Amino acid sequence: MTAVQPERRTMSLEGRGLAVEFVSRGGAVATALDGADLTVKSGEIVALVGESGSGKTTLARTLTGLQTPVRGQVLLDGEPLGYGSRSLRALRRRVQMILQDPAGALNPRHTVYDSVAEGLRLHGLSNADPGGRSEEQQVSDALAAAGLRPPEPLFLTYPHELSGGQRQRVLIAGALALRPDLIVADEPVSSLDASIRGEILALLLKLREDLGLGVLVVTHDLGLAWNIADRTAVMYLGRIVEAGPTEKVLERPQHPYTQALLSVVPEIERLEPVVLAGEIPDPTHIPAGCRFHPRCQSLADGSAAAAGVEEACRTVPLDVLPPSEGHRSACHLVAAREGRPS
């Protein structure tokens, strides 16, 4: 049985100056996003990288309409996203999010068939496919496209009867059933064995190639970005601090935070390991100046002082990185070395 290939469509999903805040029980305001800019287009894979607490999942949820920003805009094909039910319904059909825990994301009481068909039913597409396919054929095609072949024997299977890799593929199939233009995958392989990780990454590459899908991969693993992404954006404490073509970002990292993350990737052996001090700061108390300066190895080893920017690192805030196709970073030391204002 051959899955029906949908007509390729183009799409652009963009976040401009996105800010998201949460109020803690004590009344303090936690800034989860603080002016984040990011664009994902059809046919490309973008990796959004950072430690836990960097804001990357919040940015992904905001781009998919699951979180409303207090400032900034989400634009779909250049048009600002409305937050009424109709606008969000249209967005969520075109942009599907795949959660990081397949065991928790799949309802244990639903069969594979019902898990994949759920989105079709919610969007009224079970019997309204443009190609005239039945619900059963749409589910079958989606499972096949996710690499579960033949799909029919899995229809009445429950999540606990599947392997971790199969559960992840069922989640992907549920997204593909709606024929989206873009998939947002939050840590799609973090819970999988190494051999299965490679299979899922190869599947995402194949979906981009065969269907022209855009993919935003949210991950803490720069090694994953190295293997799959066209562009990489590195987040720290609610802002993107470095972004550009993956080859440039990972072969010539500019920001000390990117250098630190990259130094512990097994595939990359040319950098001395950097042990970052402490944790990402509390988002209710964002540091003055460069928000990375309390942990920055370039400040600690005297590089910033030698370049004459130590005081700026501690006291002068950096501008939000603007959207650009080139390689860019938000760092006083990088700006000094390049002879430009930070």
C-alpha positions as MATLAB code, in Angstrom:
seq = 'MTAVQPERRTMSLEGRGLAVEFVSRGGAVATALDGADLTVKSGEIVALVGESGSGKTTLARTLTGLQTPVRGQVLLDGEPLGYGSRSLRALRRRVQMILQDPAGALNPRHTVYDSVAEGLRLHGLSNADPGGRSEEQQVSDALAAAGLRPPEPLFLTYPHELSGGQRQRVLIAGALALRPDLIVADEPVSSLDASIRGEILALLLKLREDLGLGVLVVTHDLGLAWNIADRTAVMYLGRIVEAGPTEKVLERPQHPYTQALLSVVPEIERLEPVVLAGEIPDPTHIPAGCRFHPRCQSLADGSAAAAGVEEACRTVPLDVLPPSEGHRSACHLVAAREGRPS';
ca = [
       0.000    0.000    0.000;
       1.473    3.361   -0.993;
       0.843    6.436    1.131;
      -0.703    9.380   -0.634;
       1.806   12.215   -1.013;
       0.202   15.602   -0.305;
       0.927   18.564   -2.518;
       3.890   20.520   -1.186;
       3.027   23.862    0.338;
       5.239   26.676    1.544;
       4.985   28.160    4.995;
       6.796   30.534    7.311;
       6.333   30.603   11.090;
       8.035   33.505   12.812;
       8.371   34.822   16.343;
       9.306   38.484   16.764;
      10.337   39.915   20.109;
       8.419   37.256   22.024;
       8.179   37.707   25.784;
       6.463   35.334   28.193;
       6.127   35.866   31.932;
       4.809   33.721   34.751;
       3.858   34.870   38.246;
       5.154   32.641   41.047;
       3.194   31.822   44.189;
       5.040   34.549   46.029;
       4.094   37.125   43.413;
       7.505   37.363   41.754;
       7.504   37.607   37.948;
       9.556   34.951   36.163;
      10.633   35.948   32.645;
      10.620   32.748   30.594;
      11.108   34.558   27.253;
      12.590   38.010   26.947;
      12.619   39.146   23.333;
      13.115   35.953   21.344;
      13.195   36.063   17.529;
      13.049   32.861   15.487;
      11.831   31.847   12.022;
      11.139   28.354   10.663;
      10.207   27.750    7.027;
       8.960   24.823    4.972;
      11.665   22.445    3.857;
      14.216   23.276    6.560;
      15.191   21.789    9.892;
      16.008   24.239   12.677;
      17.497   23.137   16.001;
      16.685   25.174   19.111;
      19.348   24.300   21.671;
      19.957   25.082   25.340;
      20.062   23.719   28.859;
      16.915   22.970   30.851;
      15.468   26.301   31.928;
      16.796   28.208   28.924;
      13.284   28.902   27.585;
      13.387   26.730   24.476;
      10.223   24.738   25.247;
       8.372   27.951   26.155;
       9.418   29.439   22.807;
       8.190   26.322   20.987;
       4.858   26.424   22.835;
       4.471   30.126   22.032;
       5.159   29.563   18.337;
       2.492   26.845   18.260;
      -0.144   28.967   20.018;
      -0.085   26.975   23.251;
       1.269   29.953   25.177;
       0.213   33.582   24.702;
       3.064   36.125   24.777;
       2.834   39.265   26.881;
       4.831   41.100   24.204;
       5.852   40.398   20.635;
       4.094   38.615   17.804;
       3.812   35.226   16.165;
       3.424   35.523   12.394;
       2.074   32.803   10.121;
       3.049   33.431    6.493;
       3.742   37.052    7.449;
       0.344   37.616    9.081;
       0.073   38.186   12.863;
      -1.526   35.271   14.666;
      -4.904   35.951   16.254;
      -5.660   34.178   19.505;
      -9.308   33.431   18.813;
     -10.366   29.804   18.553;
     -10.642   29.866   14.753;
      -7.123   31.254   14.224;
      -5.578   28.831   16.694;
      -7.456   25.904   15.166;
      -6.051   26.771   11.729;
      -2.542   27.151   13.158;
      -2.646   23.830   14.991;
      -3.692   22.013   11.871;
      -0.731   23.424    9.925;
       1.759   23.253   12.820;
       1.852   20.066   14.853;
       3.812   19.646   18.102;
       5.319   16.298   19.082;
       5.914   16.030   22.825;
       9.097   14.596   24.285;
       7.612   11.706   26.303;
       5.774    9.285   23.998;
       4.783    7.039   26.893;
       3.087    9.949   28.655;
       1.739   11.655   25.527;
      -0.190    8.605   24.302;
      -3.425    7.744   26.098;
      -2.894    4.210   27.487;
      -6.587    3.441   26.911;
      -6.456    4.351   23.201;
      -5.372    1.960   20.499;
      -2.803    3.041   17.936;
      -5.636    3.580   15.453;
      -7.560    5.891   17.791;
      -4.401    7.778   18.794;
      -3.639    8.623   15.166;
      -7.272    9.282   14.236;
      -7.877   11.628   17.193;
      -6.550   14.727   15.434;
      -8.539   13.955   12.290;
     -11.710   13.731   14.327;
     -11.014   16.911   16.312;
     -10.492   18.872   13.086;
     -13.444   17.289   11.289;
     -11.243   15.603    8.685;
     -12.222   11.974    9.185;
     -14.532   12.062    6.174;
     -13.395   15.325    4.584;
     -10.019   14.434    3.118;
      -9.231   16.465   -0.036;
      -8.087   13.269   -1.716;
     -11.266   11.385   -0.860;
      -9.547    8.963    1.526;
     -11.500    7.315    4.319;
     -10.437    7.791    7.940;
      -8.934    4.301    7.899;
      -6.873    5.101    4.804;
      -5.654    8.387    6.324;
      -4.550    6.593    9.502;
      -2.888    3.867    7.468;
      -1.025    6.373    5.298;
       0.156    8.348    8.315;
       1.505    5.246   10.073;
       3.259    4.154    6.888;
       4.800    7.616    6.437;
       6.093    7.383   10.025;
       7.835    4.124    9.172;
       5.331    1.691   10.713;
       4.769   -0.790    7.893;
       2.543   -2.617    7.376;
       0.310   -0.372    9.482;
      -2.849   -2.482    9.713;
      -1.535   -5.028   12.279;
      -0.909   -2.131   14.688;
      -4.430   -0.690   14.553;
      -5.674   -2.486   17.682;
      -2.375   -2.351   19.571;
      -2.069   -0.349   22.805;
       0.902    1.886   23.741;
       2.221   -0.477   26.421;
       2.608   -3.172   23.756;
       4.968   -1.024   21.695;
       8.665   -0.284   21.951;
       9.843    3.244   22.721;
      10.737    3.828   19.099;
       7.345    2.601   17.917;
       5.558    4.902   20.373;
       7.558    7.863   19.070;
       6.587    6.927   15.515;
       2.914    6.736   16.511;
       3.156   10.292   17.853;
       4.743   11.390   14.590;
       2.007    9.575   12.648;
      -0.650   11.423   14.651;
       0.951   14.691   13.561;
       1.328   13.604    9.931;
      -2.332   12.557    9.688;
      -3.281   16.262    9.588;
      -0.848   16.877    6.711;
       0.876   19.791    8.481;
       3.368   22.180    6.936;
       5.597   22.223   10.000;
       6.377   19.921   12.909;
       7.730   21.069   16.269;
       9.495   18.163   17.974;
      10.340   18.691   21.656;
      13.311   16.460   22.589;
      12.142   13.815   20.096;
      14.851   11.250   20.893;
      15.893   12.023   24.484;
      14.192    8.934   25.910;
      15.319    6.509   23.189;
      18.265    4.139   22.860;
      21.122    5.265   20.626;
      20.202    2.901   17.776;
      16.588    4.085   17.759;
      17.653    7.747   17.965;
      19.332    7.410   14.593;
      16.204    5.906   13.054;
      13.966    8.734   14.285;
      16.396   11.411   13.104;
      16.596    9.704    9.708;
      12.782    9.722    9.608;
      12.652   13.485   10.239;
      15.147   14.031    7.424;
      13.077   11.834    5.127;
       9.867   13.725    5.958;
      11.603   16.985    5.113;
      12.826   15.521    1.822;
       9.639   13.699    0.782;
       6.967   16.083    2.058;
       8.794   19.419    2.197;
       7.983   19.742    5.901;
       9.629   22.326    8.085;
      10.878   20.901   11.385;
      11.773   22.752   14.584;
      13.705   20.393   16.861;
      13.918   21.469   20.502;
      16.890   19.802   22.180;
      19.643   20.147   24.763;
      21.956   18.139   22.499;
      24.200   20.032   20.076;
      25.274   16.684   18.665;
      21.713   16.179   17.413;
      21.810   19.595   15.765;
      25.098   18.653   14.120;
      23.511   15.577   12.559;
      20.183   16.957   11.385;
      19.739   20.743   11.369;
      20.171   23.275    8.581;
      20.163   26.131   11.084;
      20.818   26.234   14.819;
      19.709   28.744   17.453;
      21.206   28.618   20.957;
      19.075   29.879   23.864;
      20.069   31.085   27.295;
      17.750   32.472   29.958;
      14.932   33.472   27.617;
      16.953   34.819   24.687;
      18.691   33.446   21.618;
      22.392   34.209   22.111;
      23.768   32.704   18.907;
      22.178   31.608   15.630;
      23.078   30.789   12.065;
      23.751   27.950    9.640;
      24.553   24.853   11.680;
      27.917   24.295   10.027;
      29.078   27.806   10.957;
      27.635   27.809   14.486;
      29.123   24.439   15.401;
      32.432   24.676   13.561;
      33.126   28.271   14.592;
      31.081   28.938   17.755;
      31.288   32.586   18.811;
      29.398   32.855   22.091;
      31.134   31.416   25.189;
      27.916   29.586   26.097;
      27.799   27.817   22.724;
      31.496   26.967   23.089;
      30.830   25.446   26.511;
      27.894   23.351   25.280;
      29.852   22.212   22.248;
      32.962   21.291   24.221;
      31.241   18.314   25.855;
      29.718   16.861   22.660;
      31.429   13.480   22.024;
      31.466   14.007   18.247;
      33.455   17.233   18.695;
      36.958   16.648   20.064;
      38.766   19.846   19.040;
      37.563   21.980   21.983;
      38.831   21.797   25.547;
      35.988   20.751   27.872;
      34.379   23.708   29.653;
      32.716   23.088   33.010;
      30.079   25.775   33.523;
      29.769   27.041   37.077;
      26.393   26.794   38.752;
      22.976   26.628   37.124;
      20.969   28.906   34.853;
      19.915   31.820   37.123;
      16.440   32.159   38.558;
      14.284   33.826   35.844;
      12.816   36.105   38.524;
      16.295   37.635   38.968;
      17.916   37.978   35.546;
      21.521   39.223   35.935;
      22.460   42.741   34.836;
      24.578   43.189   31.728;
      25.076   40.003   29.740;
      22.802   37.456   31.382;
      25.472   34.760   30.936;
      28.255   36.694   32.678;
      27.988   35.006   36.135;
      28.942   31.684   34.496;
      31.076   32.918   31.589;
      34.471   31.245   31.188;
      35.747   34.178   29.116;
      35.076   36.508   32.036;
      36.614   34.063   34.512;
      39.844   33.495   32.550;
      40.516   37.180   31.904;
      39.717   37.209   28.179;
      36.967   39.793   28.639;
      39.231   42.030   30.722;
      42.017   41.792   28.143;
      39.561   42.921   25.453;
      38.396   45.810   27.626;
      34.789   44.627   27.954;
      34.693   43.141   31.473;
      32.675   46.041   32.877;
      30.289   45.973   29.893;
      29.778   42.230   30.390;
      28.683   42.876   33.970;
      26.568   45.993   33.457;
      25.545   46.708   29.837;
      22.527   44.755   28.499;
      22.833   43.247   25.025;
      20.351   43.875   22.242;
      18.042   41.092   21.077;
      19.525   39.274   18.093;
      17.612   40.375   14.973;
      16.422   37.796   12.392;
      19.148   37.140    9.844;
      20.304   34.425    7.476;
      23.890   34.892    8.634;
      25.879   33.747   11.669;
      25.411   36.122   14.601;
      25.790   36.222   18.377;
      24.988   38.509   21.315;
      28.280   38.917   23.170;
      30.349   41.964   24.171;
      33.594   40.033   23.679;
      32.676   38.908   20.168;
      31.662   42.463   19.258;
      34.983   43.812   20.561;
      36.984   41.284   18.583;
      35.041   42.147   15.430;
      35.418   45.882   16.033;
      31.700   46.617   16.188;
      29.391   48.010   18.894;
      27.657   45.315   20.963;
];
